[in-house]
């Protein structure tokens, strides 16, 4: 009885370009932390901006499958299947193309164009998909050794 429309809304401005980070990407995730109404619904969405030659480095979502739709530009994407096989599957995607990254698998996106940015929208099958960036998880955790 205390739920209102604002529990299901966010003025997210996902139509606006974002400033990218040092690896040339910016992920604007909208999950249960931003929209309370997503609780237990099993979905979230993200806008990903890529600078020329920018990347969303190898990472995994431990609680979600991701479906990516290219809105602008071109992306080279791929993922690695699980043990024992460990196959690398990749594809070059253009505007309007869709690619799926299965739950928990290491994947990446790279903008191969040195002159133009790229933009994608990702839908994820969890209201809180989580993200583990591989290099940060492996090498960032090494600070305890020094």
Buried (B, 14 or more C-beta within 10 A) or exposed (E): EEEEEEEEEEEBEBEEEBEBEEBBBBBBBBBBEEBBBBEEEBBBBBBBBBBBBBBBBBBBBEBBBBBBBBBBBBBBBBBBEEEEEEEEBBEEBEBEBEBEBBBBBBBBBBBBBEEEBBBBBBBBBBBBBBBBBBEEEEEEEEEEEE
